[in-house]
Amino acid sequence: QGCVARGTGACGRQSGRRRGVIHSRGVYAMIYVFNGCKEICGLPGKACSAIGDCCKSISCQPLEECFKTIGNGCSSFTEKPLSTFVLVTWLMSGFELYYCVTAIGGLGPECAFGSDASVDMSTFLYVHAGFAVLNLVFAPWFQHQVWQNIVEKVHANHACVGPNNMLSGPTVQEAFKDVFLTDFGVLFYFFALLASFAWSWTGKGWADGVSQTCEIKGDVGQAAHLGMVFFWVAAVYSFCWYKCSCCAGSVRFPPQQQYSPVNP
C-alpha cells in the first residue's frame, strides 16, 4: 500500500535497490567461496613452511631449505589464477586414469561390450585414458598461458598491482578472456572436451550392458561417469571466470614476482 501511495516509480526504485543488494551479496559470496578454496589448496604449502621453521629451530639447515623451497613453490602455485581448476582437473582426471588402467589390467573374456557397441572395451578404455591425459596436460598449460598474459599486461601498463599485491579483477579476467577466445590450443581442447563427453556418455551406456560376472564393470562405469562430470565442472568453471570478475578478483600477485616498468 505504501508503494501504491508513493507511485509506481518509487516501487520500481525500491525493487531495483533490493535486486542490487541481492546481487552484491551473491558477488561477495562467490568471492568468499573462491578465497576459501584457494586457502584450502594452499594448506600443503603452509604446512611445509611451518615444518621448515621447525627445522630452523633445531639448526637443521638442509631440511629447512628443502621444506621452505617446497612451501614457497606451493604458495606460488596457489596464488596464480586457475590454481583450483588445475587441482580439480588433476584429481578428477587422475581418478579417471586410475580406473582405466585398473580396468585394462583386469580385462578378461567375460568383459565385453554388447553387439550395439562400435568398439571393444579395451579400445574404449585406451581412448578414454587418452582424454584423461589430455586434461592433465591442458589444465597447467592453460594456467601458464593466462599467467603469461597477465605478466605482459603488467609490463604494458607499468603497474596493476594494488594493496596487498592484489591484482585487479578486470585485469585478470581480461587475461583469461584473451587466452580463452584467441588461443588455438583452447579451441582444440574445446572440441576435444565435447568429444570426451560424447565418448563418456556412449561408453557409460555400453558399460551398463556388460555382464555382472565382469569384475571391472564398475571401474569402466566410474571412468565414464567421471568423464561426463568433468565436462560440466570445466564448463561451469569457465562460465564463472568469463562472466564474473569476482572469481578473478581473488588473485594475488606473488611478492617475489614484482616487475619493474618496461622502458619505452
ROKE-852771 format. One record per residue (C-alpha): x, y, z. Coordinates in steps of 0.001 Angstrom, whole numbers, padded with zeros to 6 digits, always signed. Example, Ala and Ser with C-alpha at 12.3 -4.5 7.8 and 13.67 -1.06 7.14 Angstrom:
+---------+---------+---------+
:    east :   north :      up :
+---------+---------+---------+
: +012300 : -004500 : +007800 :
: +013670 : -001060 : +007140 :
+---------+---------+---------+
//
This chain:
+---------+---------+---------+
:    east :   north :      up :
+---------+---------+---------+
: +000000 : +000000 : +000000 :
: +002893 : +002338 : +000795 :
: +004272 : +001774 : -002702 :
: +000889 : +002489 : -004257 :
: +000635 : +005742 : -002323 :
: +004078 : +006852 : -003493 :
: +003543 : +005764 : -007072 :
: +004945 : +003032 : -009279 :
: +008250 : +004884 : -009725 :
: +009042 : +004562 : -006024 :
: +008153 : +000859 : -006188 :
: +010500 : +000383 : -009130 :
: +013381 : +002126 : -007364 :
: +012781 : +000117 : -004206 :
: +012669 : -003131 : -006160 :
: +015834 : -002158 : -008012 :
: +017637 : -001491 : -004726 :
: +016569 : -004891 : -003406 :
: +017863 : -006604 : -006548 :
: +021125 : -004694 : -006230 :
: +021547 : -005804 : -002614 :
: +020852 : -009429 : -003554 :
: +023332 : -009235 : -006452 :
: +026008 : -007708 : -004193 :
: +025524 : -010443 : -001623 :
: +025864 : -013058 : -004349 :
: +029098 : -011474 : -005589 :
: +030584 : -011381 : -002097 :
: +029520 : -014992 : -001544 :
: +031354 : -016031 : -004727 :
: +034474 : -014187 : -003550 :
: +034386 : -015995 : -000207 :
: +033911 : -019360 : -001926 :
: +036878 : -018893 : -004253 :
: +039076 : -017477 : -001485 :
: +038107 : -020394 : +000735 :
: +039024 : -022917 : -001968 :
: +042375 : -021195 : -002507 :
: +043108 : -021227 : +001232 :
: +042373 : -024949 : +001403 :
: +044582 : -025640 : -001626 :
: +047353 : -023564 : -000020 :
: +047439 : -025619 : +003191 :
: +050198 : -028011 : +001981 :
: +052452 : -025030 : +001232 :
: +051817 : -023503 : +004643 :
: +052456 : -026878 : +006289 :
: +055805 : -027236 : +004508 :
: +056797 : -023702 : +005518 :
: +055879 : -024489 : +009141 :
: +057984 : -027667 : +009043 :
: +060838 : -025558 : +007666 :
: +060527 : -023210 : +010631 :
: +060682 : -026200 : +012982 :
: +063819 : -027447 : +011251 :
: +065332 : -023991 : +011654 :
: +064722 : -024120 : +015409 :
: +066798 : -027312 : +015656 :
: +069522 : -025927 : +013345 :
: +068878 : -028404 : +010539 :
: +069622 : -026171 : +007570 :
: +069358 : -028761 : +004738 :
: +065833 : -029811 : +005772 :
: +064875 : -026200 : +006435 :
: +065869 : -025127 : +002927 :
: +064148 : -028176 : +001409 :
: +060794 : -027610 : +003110 :
: +060962 : -023832 : +002626 :
: +061520 : -024340 : -001107 :
: +058593 : -026749 : -001346 :
: +056400 : -024412 : +000693 :
: +057257 : -021375 : -001433 :
: +056608 : -023371 : -004596 :
: +053177 : -024483 : -003372 :
: +052292 : -020956 : -002265 :
: +053398 : -019508 : -005594 :
: +051233 : -022036 : -007440 :
: +048075 : -021385 : -005401 :
: +048449 : -017601 : -005748 :
: +048201 : -017854 : -009528 :
: +044827 : -017775 : -011289 :
: +043082 : -021048 : -012122 :
: +045006 : -022961 : -009443 :
: +041798 : -024549 : -008148 :
: +040873 : -025601 : -011693 :
: +044269 : -027269 : -012110 :
: +043943 : -029149 : -008817 :
: +040363 : -030280 : -009511 :
: +041393 : -031405 : -013001 :
: +044347 : -033373 : -011675 :
: +042160 : -035005 : -009028 :
: +039279 : -035996 : -011320 :
: +041371 : -036949 : -014352 :
: +043813 : -038787 : -012107 :
: +040975 : -040976 : -010865 :
: +039776 : -041442 : -014452 :
: +043228 : -042655 : -015428 :
: +043367 : -044923 : -012385 :
: +040052 : -046580 : -013256 :
: +041100 : -047005 : -016888 :
: +044439 : -048597 : -016001 :
: +042803 : -050867 : -013423 :
: +040167 : -051959 : -015931 :
: +042734 : -052569 : -018672 :
: +044722 : -054766 : -016292 :
: +041626 : -056810 : -015432 :
: +040267 : -057398 : -018926 :
: +039011 : -060945 : -019480 :
: +036852 : -062911 : -021931 :
: +033741 : -062234 : -019802 :
: +034306 : -058470 : -020112 :
: +032887 : -057351 : -023423 :
: +030504 : -054714 : -024652 :
: +027255 : -055709 : -026282 :
: +026699 : -056047 : -030004 :
: +025494 : -052432 : -030181 :
: +028959 : -051102 : -029257 :
: +031068 : -049739 : -032108 :
: +034380 : -050569 : -030367 :
: +035587 : -053205 : -027931 :
: +036186 : -052469 : -024256 :
: +039958 : -052165 : -024478 :
: +039719 : -049596 : -027272 :
: +037228 : -047567 : -025258 :
: +039488 : -047600 : -022204 :
: +042612 : -046596 : -024123 :
: +040827 : -043685 : -025808 :
: +039253 : -042627 : -022521 :
: +042663 : -042712 : -020830 :
: +043972 : -040515 : -023652 :
: +041286 : -037920 : -022889 :
: +042227 : -038034 : -019195 :
: +045900 : -037433 : -020023 :
: +044884 : -034519 : -022264 :
: +043020 : -032970 : -019311 :
: +046059 : -033405 : -017068 :
: +048267 : -031610 : -019593 :
: +045845 : -028877 : -020640 :
: +044990 : -027506 : -017182 :
: +048522 : -026374 : -016161 :
: +049234 : -025234 : -019733 :
: +046115 : -023059 : -019720 :
: +047062 : -021621 : -016333 :
: +050544 : -020827 : -017667 :
: +049132 : -019080 : -020740 :
: +046820 : -016908 : -018628 :
: +049632 : -016033 : -016226 :
: +051965 : -015069 : -019059 :
: +049233 : -012833 : -020459 :
: +048899 : -011162 : -017043 :
: +052668 : -010598 : -016845 :
: +052593 : -008961 : -020275 :
: +049778 : -006675 : -019137 :
: +051748 : -005726 : -016027 :
: +054657 : -004699 : -018247 :
: +052450 : -002866 : -020705 :
: +050522 : -000928 : -018055 :
: +053612 : -000287 : -015899 :
: +051503 : -001100 : -012820 :
: +048393 : -003059 : -011987 :
: +049269 : -004358 : -008537 :
: +047150 : -002891 : -005757 :
: +047331 : -003067 : -001952 :
: +048487 : -006418 : -000510 :
: +049745 : -007306 : -004019 :
: +046187 : -007903 : -005212 :
: +045643 : -007877 : -008953 :
: +042579 : -006015 : -010136 :
: +039746 : -008333 : -011148 :
: +039251 : -006807 : -014609 :
: +042967 : -007274 : -015396 :
: +042904 : -010971 : -014525 :
: +039565 : -011565 : -016216 :
: +040745 : -009797 : -019360 :
: +043792 : -012066 : -019490 :
: +041549 : -015112 : -019112 :
: +039285 : -013927 : -021922 :
: +042244 : -013144 : -024198 :
: +043566 : -016696 : -023925 :
: +040118 : -018305 : -023861 :
: +038975 : -016578 : -027054 :
: +042143 : -016305 : -029146 :
: +044404 : -019279 : -028367 :
: +044123 : -022126 : -030885 :
: +045135 : -024585 : -028158 :
: +041979 : -023689 : -026248 :
: +039907 : -024102 : -029431 :
: +041361 : -027571 : -029970 :
: +040665 : -028515 : -026350 :
: +037088 : -027232 : -026608 :
: +036292 : -029713 : -029382 :
: +038268 : -032429 : -027597 :
: +036210 : -031850 : -024439 :
: +032983 : -032178 : -026417 :
: +034283 : -035406 : -027940 :
: +035290 : -036637 : -024477 :
: +031789 : -036006 : -023123 :
: +030179 : -037838 : -026056 :
: +032657 : -040712 : -025658 :
: +031956 : -040956 : -021908 :
: +028188 : -040772 : -022394 :
: +028239 : -043524 : -025002 :
: +030691 : -045643 : -023016 :
: +028536 : -045413 : -019889 :
: +025667 : -046956 : -021841 :
: +027914 : -049712 : -023131 :
: +029275 : -050401 : -019629 :
: +025764 : -050748 : -018180 :
: +025149 : -053652 : -020572 :
: +028255 : -055612 : -019553 :
: +027740 : -058936 : -017783 :
: +027691 : -058874 : -013977 :
: +030413 : -061529 : -013971 :
: +032881 : -058942 : -015271 :
: +034873 : -057746 : -012249 :
: +035945 : -054476 : -013865 :
: +032435 : -053394 : -014908 :
: +032346 : -050887 : -012051 :
: +035742 : -049418 : -012990 :
: +034648 : -048863 : -016591 :
: +031416 : -047231 : -015476 :
: +033223 : -044994 : -012956 :
: +035719 : -043830 : -015580 :
: +032907 : -042936 : -017987 :
: +030919 : -041209 : -015235 :
: +033902 : -039077 : -014194 :
: +034419 : -038064 : -017807 :
: +030866 : -036715 : -018008 :
: +031093 : -034939 : -014647 :
: +034387 : -033298 : -015548 :
: +032846 : -031799 : -018676 :
: +030286 : -029936 : -016563 :
: +032905 : -028917 : -013991 :
: +035045 : -027367 : -016743 :
: +032001 : -025694 : -018328 :
: +030754 : -024150 : -015057 :
: +034254 : -023058 : -014046 :
: +034832 : -021377 : -017419 :
: +031433 : -019660 : -017290 :
: +032125 : -018287 : -013805 :
: +035516 : -016910 : -014800 :
: +034195 : -015464 : -018054 :
: +031118 : -013768 : -016608 :
: +032035 : -012940 : -013006 :
: +035073 : -010779 : -012254 :
: +034781 : -011659 : -008555 :
: +036363 : -015039 : -009356 :
: +039392 : -013315 : -010852 :
: +039465 : -010626 : -008164 :
: +040805 : -013066 : -005585 :
: +044198 : -013421 : -007312 :
: +047284 : -012138 : -005517 :
: +050484 : -011210 : -007340 :
: +053401 : -013045 : -005639 :
: +055805 : -010555 : -003995 :
: +058815 : -012317 : -005485 :
: +057490 : -011612 : -008989 :
: +057291 : -007827 : -008899 :
: +058151 : -006389 : -012269 :
: +059775 : -003087 : -012941 :
: +058307 : -000845 : -015642 :
: +059478 : -001542 : -019129 :
: +061318 : +001375 : -020712 :
: +059768 : +002504 : -023992 :
+---------+---------+---------+
//
